[in-house]
Amino acid sequence: MPGVSEATRTALPRSRLRIPDTETLDDATRNLRARHHEENWIQALSLNPGTARRFTGYFEDLFATGQHRLPLADRELIAVVVSVANGCGVCTAHHTHALGQVLDDPARAKRIALDHHLVNLSAREQAIAALALKVTTAPKTITAGDLHALSEHGLSEQQALEVLETSAWFNHTNRLTIALGVLPDDKFFN
């Protein structure tokens, strides 16, 4: 953060629970933290190695390239829309950055994060974002018609299921990181 001294920056709490020192962790958890660039979220989750392992396993699989029916740009769009709706700063910062990389357009990704309704999304993207928001705010109201609406925009049933899965997973993730009070990493503000 510009204008903030290193002493102040390191004094900011990264989690409401203790962040374990790297040397106190087992090799597998140290490797997880290193693989995820010692970001604040993985440091916070490493307090319980089982939680860190389960979380990163799902995260890594969900965002792996080449093995999903839903393109990575769509998964990142869902991550941003859901995280913004839930008010999750760490996930919004992380996935807005990732969406900008996938789109090769960081400004568009930031505009989506500010208010995706004001961005010229394609009809397909609008349908995905609408369902992601419905999963987030009113999941009991989802009908077969909501899922059929995705097929009208070229999504298969398998892709519709991945829209639901990604949306639901980000609701889980957001609630965990919000409750822990995980601070977004400085690198997402540069």
Secondary structure as UniProt FT lines:
FT   TURN            2..3
FT   HELIX           6..11
FT   HELIX           22..24
FT   HELIX           27..35
FT   TURN            36..38
FT   HELIX           40..45
FT   TURN            46..47
FT   HELIX           49..62
FT   HELIX           72..86
FT   HELIX           89..103
FT   HELIX           106..115
FT   HELIX           116..118
FT   HELIX           123..137
FT   HELIX           139..141
FT   HELIX           144..151
FT   TURN            152..154
FT   HELIX           157..180
FT   HELIX           186..189
//
